[in-house]
Structures are given as C-alpha cells and as structure tokens.
Amino acid sequence: MTSIDVLDAGVRPGSQQSAFTNVVKLHFLTVMPSPYQRETFEALDASGSFDITVDYFAGTAADRQWTPVRLHPYETILPGIQFSRHGAAGRFNPAIFRRLRDIRADLVIISDYSSPTAQIAMRRLSRQGRPWAYWGETPNAIKRGKFGRWLRTRLQEPICRANAILAIGSRAVGEYERLFPGVPVFNIPYFCDLERFRIASDRAPPRAEGHVMFLFSGQLIPRKGIDLLIEAFEGAARDMQRIELRILGDGPMREELEERVHHLGDRVMFAGHVDPADLPEEFAAADVFILPSRYDGWGVVLNEALGAGLPIIASKAVGSAHDLLIHDVTGRIIESGDVTSLRESIITLASDLPLRKSMAAAARDWRQRWGLDEALDRWRLASSDIAKRSSSKWSR
C-alpha cells in the first residue's frame, strides 16, 4: 500500500464514513502537554464537533526542554508521584481513581500503556464496560530481553479489550492489527499546524547559489541516529565544499559530536534547543531535512519539514516516513543504520538542484493533505465509527 493509499483510507476498510450530528465528548488521558498533541487538541476544541477534556500524567519530563505552557480550561495536570526516572512508566497519579468516577465522556482515549495510571484506567474502564480507545505509536519496535518482553506483553494485555486502537501511522496500524486482530484499528497519527511553516518558507529570502543547507532537529541521543548523520556528512563534506549542516536540539552526545566535527569549522553548526515557536524560521532557512533515526515511533519533525516544503531524507525506522514521504518524489527513504546510503543521498540532493526543486514542489503539494483539517476529519470518522460499533455491541 502506498503512502497515498494509506492517507485516503483514513480509517480501517469497511468502516462507515457518516457525518456527526451531535457534539462528541472526548476525554484524553495522556503523558504530558507536548506541542504537537496540544495543537490537535486545540483544533478539536475549536471545531465545534467535540467537547474535550485532557488530563496529563506529568507537566514535563527530564529529557524535554519544552517551555512551560499556560493550560487551556479543558486541560489538567494530574498530581502524581514519580517512582523512577523512566518517564511515564515510573509515574503514578492517585487522582485517577476519582477522575474515572467523574468522567462523563462518550469516549476515553488513553496513551502510553506502560504507566501505572494508564494501566489502572484501561482495566477499570474495561470492567465497567465504558467505551475507550488506545492511542499509540508502533508497538514492540524496541528490542527487549526475556523479562522485558514478558513485562511488555502483560502491560499490553488490556488493549485487547479496547473498543478501538488509534494507531499513530500506517506502520503502527499493521502491527496493532497483527497483535490485536479482534480490535478495530484506525490510522490517526500526530498532526501539527503546518501553516506556520508554509508562511515562514514563503517569506524566506532566496538561498545563496551553490550553498546547500541540511537540517536536523531532535534530541542528540543514539536513538535519533545523529552519530550516523555526522559520519555520513563528514564523508560527503570531503567531496563537496559548499554543503552545511545545522543541528537543532541538545542532549548527552553534543560535546562528543562537536569535538568530532571540529575540523569542519562552521560547516556544522550546533544551535542547541530551539523553542517550538521559532522552528518555522529555522526550517525555512534550510534546503533539505534529515532524520536518520534508529527508531522513531512517529517523528513529528517530518510534519514540520513537509510544512516547510523541504525534501526529506529519513530512515525506514521513522514511523512518519511511511505516511509523509513518497520515495524519490518528496525525498529519500533509506535503511536505518546505512551510513553509505545516507552519505550518497546527501551528495545526490546537494549536487542536483533540479531534483531538489522537484522534490520541494512535490512536498508543497503533498502537505495540503497533512494539516489540522485532516486531523479533524480522521477524529470525526473514527469517533463516529467507534460509537456505532459500541452501540451495536450493547444493543445485541
């Protein structure tokens, strides 16, 4: 199935695509107020089709540098206890028991099955027969040892009793359909406001002739493949003198990487953390975006690169590459860990201006179908279908 086929499907084949007549009450239980989730929540709230409530398990995480935000009236950060450093997996929110008693939603959406709070919510809602759906990225993508696999299986077990699974991307759809064959699966990935990136890109001054700026945005950690990018860029830079690499983000690998590329001078620039509000201008100043992750459940930076109309090089391990990228049309999809292919892709796009222009034009066309309007359509269709299935189930 092609990227276009997946997008056109929207929901699982066979589902009804009828319009809403009533406002649907959605209650989200999710990890933290991430910028990309919040943009979708804001669109849902403003649409008039939904009455939403959002509870977060935490306000932030140690590995994130997002600026604290002012919450909307429909958002709440539940008081909680952090048992370990393992993010949501080590956080418990005692208020979930009272919260579940008070919820009066048509559908509860739960993210991150690993947290104690999510486990309590999934199991209690199932026992009470109340409609809920799991919203998650590709499962089982990270390899575990024997105990880790056993524990993951136990934590995933409640999902088989969900009314539906909202898979974040087409790659996740396939995995959830394989793991939970009796549960309806819908493709609802992360969306973000692409208009900001389009406007910044349209306003950007022309780039200097001959210079090609490659851009990376993400944490400087092994999972993001930043070390692979540095190795590939070093090789390409030996053959091409007028290419540059700008790296947005921070992390434990930064000092090591800066030392490694010291000999390249200002051809490799480490910008550090950039506030989400300033990202459109950063993307608008680039020529090509690169994300060579060893694993990324989705990778919303590809949404942002698409919004800026950039050709993209991404690995197959990036979930969003399977939906947002069309190989050799809007960019290149390479094998994860393949430094040779990454270096060759950098050289090809740097040396072929007509190819870059063609891919950029295709990206600008393709982005029309990946804005927040598409997010609303998918949430409407999924909610309508789940409501019908739930009504049919309980009427029998």
C-alpha positions as CSV (number, residue, x, y, z in Angstrom):
1,M,0.0,0.0,0.0
2,T,1.4,3.4,-0.9
3,S,1.5,6.5,1.3
4,I,-1.4,8.0,-0.7
5,D,-3.4,4.8,-0.3
6,V,-2.9,4.9,3.5
7,L,-3.9,8.5,3.7
8,D,-7.0,8.0,1.6
9,A,-8.0,5.0,3.7
10,G,-8.1,7.2,6.9
11,V,-10.0,4.5,8.8
12,R,-10.0,0.8,8.6
13,P,-11.6,-0.6,5.5
14,G,-15.3,-1.3,5.9
15,S,-16.0,1.4,8.4
16,Q,-18.8,3.9,7.8
17,Q,-17.9,7.4,6.9
18,S,-21.1,9.3,8.0
19,A,-21.1,12.8,9.4
20,F,-21.7,13.8,13.0
21,T,-24.9,15.4,14.1
22,N,-24.0,15.8,17.8
23,V,-21.1,17.1,19.7
24,V,-18.9,14.2,20.9
25,K,-17.3,14.3,24.3
26,L,-13.8,13.0,24.3
27,H,-11.6,12.6,27.4
28,F,-7.9,12.2,26.9
29,L,-5.5,10.6,29.4
30,T,-2.0,11.2,28.1
31,V,1.5,11.7,29.2
32,M,2.4,15.4,29.1
33,P,1.5,18.6,27.2
34,S,3.6,18.1,24.1
35,P,3.4,20.9,21.5
36,Y,2.1,18.6,18.7
37,Q,-0.6,16.9,20.7
38,R,-1.8,20.3,22.0
39,E,-2.2,21.7,18.5
40,T,-4.5,18.8,17.7
41,F,-6.4,19.3,21.0
42,E,-6.8,23.0,20.2
43,A,-8.2,22.1,16.8
44,L,-10.6,19.6,18.2
45,D,-11.8,22.1,20.8
46,A,-12.3,24.9,18.2
47,S,-14.1,22.7,15.7
48,G,-17.5,22.6,17.3
49,S,-17.7,18.9,16.8
50,F,-16.1,17.9,20.1
51,D,-16.2,18.7,23.8
52,I,-12.8,17.7,25.0
53,T,-11.1,17.2,28.4
54,V,-7.4,16.4,28.7
55,D,-5.6,15.0,31.7
56,Y,-1.8,14.8,31.7
57,F,0.1,12.4,33.9
58,A,3.0,14.9,34.1
59,G,3.8,18.5,33.3
60,T,7.2,17.8,31.8
61,A,9.9,15.2,31.5
62,A,13.7,15.3,32.3
63,D,14.7,14.8,28.7
64,R,12.4,17.6,27.3
65,Q,13.2,21.3,27.1
66,W,9.7,22.5,26.2
67,T,8.8,25.9,27.5
68,P,6.1,25.7,30.3
69,V,2.7,26.5,28.8
70,R,-0.5,28.1,30.1
71,L,-3.1,25.4,30.1
72,H,-6.5,25.7,28.5
73,P,-9.6,25.3,30.6
74,Y,-10.1,21.8,29.3
75,E,-6.5,20.7,30.3
76,T,-5.4,19.5,33.8
77,I,-2.0,18.1,35.0
78,L,-2.9,15.3,37.5
79,P,-0.9,15.4,40.7
80,G,1.4,12.4,40.8
81,I,4.3,10.5,42.3
82,Q,7.5,9.7,40.3
83,F,8.7,6.3,41.3
84,S,11.7,6.1,38.9
85,R,13.5,8.0,36.1
86,H,11.7,6.1,33.4
87,G,9.3,8.8,32.4
88,A,5.6,7.9,32.3
89,A,6.4,4.3,33.1
90,G,7.5,5.3,36.5
91,R,4.8,7.8,37.3
92,F,1.6,7.2,39.3
93,N,-1.4,9.6,39.6
94,P,-3.6,8.6,42.6
95,A,-6.2,11.1,41.4
96,I,-7.0,8.8,38.5
97,F,-9.5,6.8,40.7
98,R,-11.6,9.9,41.5
99,R,-11.1,11.1,37.9
100,L,-12.5,7.9,36.4
101,R,-15.6,8.2,38.6
102,D,-16.2,11.7,37.4
103,I,-15.7,11.2,33.7
104,R,-18.8,11.7,31.6
105,A,-17.4,11.2,28.1
106,D,-18.6,9.4,25.1
107,L,-15.1,8.0,24.6
108,V,-12.0,7.9,26.7
109,I,-8.6,8.0,24.8
110,I,-5.6,6.6,26.7
111,S,-1.9,7.0,25.7
112,D,1.2,5.1,26.9
113,Y,0.1,1.8,28.2
114,S,3.3,1.5,30.3
115,S,2.3,3.9,33.0
116,P,0.6,2.7,36.2
117,T,-2.1,5.4,35.7
118,A,-2.9,4.2,32.2
119,Q,-3.0,0.6,33.3
120,I,-5.5,1.4,36.1
121,A,-7.6,3.4,33.6
122,M,-7.7,0.7,30.9
123,R,-8.5,-2.1,33.3
124,R,-11.2,-0.2,35.2
125,L,-12.9,1.1,32.1
126,S,-13.0,-2.4,30.6
127,R,-14.5,-3.9,33.8
128,Q,-17.2,-1.1,33.8
129,G,-18.0,-1.6,30.1
130,R,-17.3,2.0,29.3
131,P,-16.0,2.9,25.8
132,W,-12.3,3.7,25.5
133,A,-9.6,3.6,22.8
134,Y,-5.9,3.2,23.0
135,W,-3.9,5.9,21.0
136,G,-0.3,4.7,20.5
137,E,2.8,4.5,18.3
138,T,4.3,1.4,16.8
139,P,4.4,-1.3,19.5
140,N,7.4,-3.6,20.2
141,A,9.7,-1.6,17.9
142,I,12.5,-1.5,20.6
143,K,14.1,-4.9,21.4
144,R,13.8,-6.2,24.9
145,G,15.3,-9.1,26.9
146,K,13.3,-12.0,28.0
147,F,11.9,-10.3,31.1
148,G,11.3,-7.1,29.2
149,R,9.3,-9.0,26.5
150,W,7.2,-10.7,29.2
151,L,6.5,-7.5,31.0
152,R,5.6,-5.7,27.8
153,T,3.1,-8.5,26.9
154,R,1.5,-8.1,30.3
155,L,1.2,-4.4,30.0
156,Q,-0.3,-4.6,26.5
157,E,-2.9,-7.2,27.6
158,P,-5.6,-4.6,28.4
159,I,-5.5,-3.2,24.9
160,C,-7.3,-6.4,23.6
161,R,-10.4,-5.2,25.4
162,A,-10.4,-1.6,24.0
163,N,-13.2,-0.5,21.8
164,A,-10.6,0.6,19.2
165,I,-7.0,1.3,18.7
166,L,-5.9,4.7,17.2
167,A,-2.6,3.8,15.6
168,I,-0.1,6.6,15.1
169,G,0.8,6.0,11.5
170,S,0.3,3.2,8.9
171,R,3.3,1.2,10.2
172,A,1.6,1.1,13.6
173,V,-1.7,0.1,12.0
174,G,-0.1,-3.1,10.7
175,E,1.5,-4.0,14.0
176,Y,-1.7,-3.4,16.0
177,E,-3.8,-5.4,13.6
178,R,-1.4,-8.3,13.9
179,L,-1.2,-8.1,17.7
180,F,-4.9,-7.5,18.4
181,P,-6.9,-9.0,15.5
182,G,-10.3,-8.5,17.1
183,V,-10.0,-4.8,17.8
184,P,-10.8,-2.1,15.1
185,V,-7.8,-0.1,14.2
186,F,-7.8,3.5,12.8
187,N,-4.9,5.4,11.4
188,I,-4.7,8.7,13.5
189,P,-1.1,9.9,13.6
190,Y,0.2,13.1,15.0
191,F,-0.7,16.3,13.1
192,C,0.6,19.9,13.7
193,D,-0.1,23.4,12.4
194,L,1.7,23.4,9.0
195,E,0.5,26.9,8.1
196,R,3.2,28.5,10.3
197,F,5.9,26.6,8.4
198,R,4.3,27.4,5.0
199,I,4.2,31.1,5.7
200,A,7.8,31.2,7.0
201,S,9.0,29.2,4.0
202,D,7.2,31.5,1.5
203,R,8.7,34.6,3.2
204,A,12.3,33.3,3.4
205,P,14.8,35.1,1.2
206,P,16.5,33.0,-1.6
207,R,19.4,30.8,-0.6
208,A,22.9,31.7,-1.8
209,E,23.6,30.0,-5.1
210,G,25.5,26.8,-4.7
211,H,25.3,26.5,-0.9
212,V,23.1,23.7,0.4
213,M,21.9,23.7,4.0
214,F,20.9,20.3,5.5
215,L,18.9,20.5,8.7
216,F,18.4,18.0,11.7
217,S,16.1,18.6,14.6
218,G,15.8,16.3,17.6
219,Q,17.5,15.1,20.7
220,L,21.2,14.4,20.5
221,I,20.9,10.8,21.6
222,P,21.8,7.5,19.8
223,R,18.1,6.6,19.0
224,K,17.9,9.6,16.7
225,G,20.9,8.5,14.7
226,I,22.7,11.8,15.0
227,D,26.1,10.0,15.1
228,L,25.2,8.3,11.8
229,L,24.4,11.7,10.3
230,I,27.7,13.2,11.4
231,E,29.6,10.3,9.9
232,A,27.7,10.5,6.6
233,F,28.1,14.3,6.5
234,E,31.8,14.1,7.1
235,G,32.2,11.7,4.1
236,A,30.0,14.0,1.9
237,A,31.9,17.1,3.0
238,R,35.2,15.7,1.8
239,D,33.8,15.6,-1.7
240,M,31.6,18.7,-1.6
241,Q,32.8,22.0,-0.2
242,R,29.6,24.0,-0.3
243,I,27.3,22.0,2.0
244,E,26.4,22.8,5.6
245,L,24.7,21.0,8.4
246,R,22.6,22.8,11.1
247,I,21.7,20.8,14.1
248,L,18.7,21.8,16.3
249,G,18.4,20.2,19.7
250,D,20.5,19.2,22.6
251,G,21.4,16.0,24.5
252,P,24.2,13.9,26.1
253,M,26.0,13.4,22.8
254,R,26.6,17.0,21.9
255,E,30.0,17.5,23.4
256,E,31.3,14.4,21.7
257,L,29.9,15.3,18.4
258,E,31.1,18.9,18.5
259,E,34.6,17.6,19.1
260,R,34.3,15.1,16.2
261,V,33.4,17.8,13.6
262,H,35.7,20.5,14.9
263,H,37.9,20.2,11.8
264,L,34.8,21.2,9.6
265,G,34.6,24.6,11.3
266,D,31.3,26.4,10.8
267,R,30.1,24.0,8.2
268,V,28.5,22.1,11.1
269,M,26.5,24.3,13.4
270,F,25.0,23.2,16.8
271,A,22.2,25.6,17.6
272,G,21.1,23.9,20.8
273,H,17.4,23.8,21.9
274,V,15.1,26.0,19.8
275,D,11.7,27.0,21.1
276,P,8.8,25.5,19.1
277,A,7.6,29.0,18.2
278,D,11.0,29.7,16.4
279,L,11.1,26.4,14.4
280,P,9.3,27.7,11.3
281,E,12.1,30.2,10.6
282,E,14.8,27.5,11.1
283,F,13.1,25.1,8.7
284,A,12.5,27.9,6.2
285,A,16.3,28.7,6.1
286,A,17.2,25.0,5.1
287,D,17.3,23.2,1.8
288,V,16.9,19.6,2.9
289,F,15.8,17.9,6.2
290,I,17.4,14.7,7.5
291,L,16.2,12.3,10.2
292,P,18.2,9.1,10.2
293,S,16.7,7.6,13.4
294,R,17.4,4.1,14.6
295,Y,13.8,4.2,15.9
296,D,11.1,6.8,16.0
297,G,7.5,5.9,16.7
298,W,6.3,8.8,14.6
299,G,8.7,11.8,14.3
300,V,6.6,15.0,14.1
301,V,9.7,16.9,12.7
302,L,8.8,15.3,9.4
303,N,5.4,17.0,9.5
304,E,7.2,20.3,10.1
305,A,9.7,19.7,7.3
306,L,6.8,18.9,5.0
307,G,5.1,22.0,6.0
308,A,8.2,24.0,5.1
309,G,8.2,22.3,1.7
310,L,11.6,20.6,2.2
311,P,12.9,17.5,0.5
312,I,13.4,14.9,3.3
313,I,15.9,12.1,3.9
314,A,14.6,9.7,6.6
315,S,15.2,6.2,7.7
316,K,12.6,3.4,7.5
317,A,12.7,3.3,11.3
318,V,10.9,6.7,11.4
319,G,7.2,5.9,11.6
320,S,6.1,9.1,9.9
321,A,8.3,8.4,6.8
322,H,5.8,5.7,5.8
323,D,3.0,8.2,5.7
324,L,4.6,11.6,4.9
325,L,7.3,10.6,2.5
326,I,7.0,9.3,-1.1
327,H,10.3,7.8,-2.0
328,D,12.1,9.6,-4.9
329,V,9.1,12.0,-5.1
330,T,9.2,14.1,-1.9
331,G,12.5,12.7,-0.6
332,R,14.5,9.6,0.1
333,I,13.8,6.7,2.5
334,I,16.9,4.8,3.5
335,E,17.6,1.7,5.7
336,S,18.2,2.5,9.3
337,G,21.9,2.5,10.1
338,D,23.0,2.6,6.5
339,V,25.6,5.3,6.5
340,T,26.6,4.7,2.9
341,S,23.1,5.3,1.6
342,L,22.8,8.4,3.9
343,R,26.0,9.8,2.5
344,E,25.1,9.1,-1.1
345,S,21.6,10.7,-0.6
346,I,23.3,13.8,0.9
347,I,25.6,14.1,-2.1
348,T,22.8,13.4,-4.6
349,L,20.5,16.1,-3.3
350,A,23.3,18.6,-2.8
351,S,24.6,18.2,-6.3
352,D,21.2,18.0,-8.2
353,L,19.4,21.3,-8.0
354,P,16.5,20.3,-10.4
355,L,15.9,17.2,-8.2
356,R,15.7,19.3,-5.0
357,K,13.3,21.7,-6.7
358,S,11.2,18.8,-8.0
359,M,11.0,17.2,-4.5
360,A,10.3,20.6,-2.9
361,A,7.4,21.2,-5.3
362,A,6.0,17.7,-4.6
363,A,6.3,18.3,-0.8
364,R,4.4,21.6,-1.1
365,D,1.6,19.7,-3.0
366,W,1.6,16.8,-0.5
367,R,1.4,19.0,2.6
368,Q,-2.1,20.2,1.6
369,R,-3.3,16.8,2.9
370,W,-1.5,16.8,6.2
371,G,-2.8,19.9,8.1
372,L,-5.1,20.1,11.1
373,D,-8.2,19.8,8.9
374,E,-7.1,16.3,8.1
375,A,-6.7,15.6,11.8
376,L,-10.2,16.7,12.4
377,D,-11.6,14.5,9.6
378,R,-9.9,11.5,11.0
379,W,-11.0,12.1,14.5
380,R,-14.6,12.6,13.3
381,L,-14.6,9.4,11.3
382,A,-13.0,7.3,14.0
383,S,-15.3,8.6,16.8
384,S,-18.4,8.1,14.6
385,D,-17.4,4.5,13.7
386,I,-16.5,3.6,17.3
387,A,-19.8,5.0,18.6
388,K,-21.7,2.9,16.0
389,R,-19.7,-0.3,16.9
390,S,-20.2,0.3,20.6
391,S,-23.9,1.0,20.2
392,S,-24.3,-2.2,18.1
393,K,-22.4,-4.2,20.7
394,W,-24.6,-3.2,23.6
395,S,-27.8,-3.5,21.7
396,R,-27.3,-7.1,20.9
